[in-house]
Amino acid sequence: MPFHLPPPTNLDTLPNGCLIPVRDVARYTGIAIPTIWRWSASGRFPRAIRIGSRCTRWRIHEVRAWISDPTGWGTPHATEDSQ
């Protein structure tokens, strides 16, 4: 049986290089998991990193940046991929 540690209750306790799963992103942001995937695909939310064929994670520093400015976050990041 796999052992899972509970996620920290405070997002600020995680180091900047940390990668978190979608269920933790949903818990921290209050956004439904399907909405996270949809917004991520459309550029309104940070993109997930594919680690394996069935494993994706989000960079904690990008999620924090989105939380601090959800409306202003998308504009500069949406154009980064098109350059």
N, C-alpha and C positions, 0 to 999 in steps of 0.2 A: 504494500500500500504506500503511495507517495505521501511524503510529508510536505505540507504547505504552511509557511509562516503567515500569520495574518498581516494584512497591509498596515502600515503605520496610520495612525489616525490623523496625523498632520502632514500635509504635502511638503511642508518646509523641512521636514526631517530627512527627506531623501536627498542623496547627493546629486549634483547636476548631471553626472554621466549615467544616471539610472534609467533603465528602460522598464516601462510598466505595461501590463496587459490591458485590453479594452475594458474589462469589468472594473478595473481600478480607475481608469480614465472616466468611465461613466459615474462611478461613485464620487470622485473628486469634483467633477464638473456639474453633476446633476442632469446630464444629458443622456437620453436613451441610447443604448448600444447601436440600434439600426441608424439613428440620426448621426452618431459619431462616424460610422462608416460612410454614410451618404455625404456628409459635410467634408470628410477627409478626401473623398474622391472628387468633389467639386472645388476644392481649394479653400473652403471656408474654415477648415480646421487642419491642424498639422497632419502630415502624412505618416502612416504607419511604416515601420521598418520590418521587412520580411526576414526572419531569422532562419527559417526552415520552411518546408513545404506546408506545415500546419501551425506555424508559430509566427505571430506578429506582435510587435511592441511599439510603444510610443516613447519618444525622448521626453523625459520629465521637464527639461528646461523649455521645450517648445510648448508643452501643455501649460506650464506656468505662465509663459508669455501670452498664450491665448486667454487664460483666465484673467490676467491683469488688463487686457485690452481686446475683447472678442471682436469688436467692430472694426478696429484699426489693424488687427493682426493680418487679415486676409489680403489686403491690397499689396504690400510689398512682397509677401511670400508667394502669391499667385504668379507674379511676374518672374520670380527667380528661375523657375523651371523652363520658361520660354526663352531665356537668354542663351 
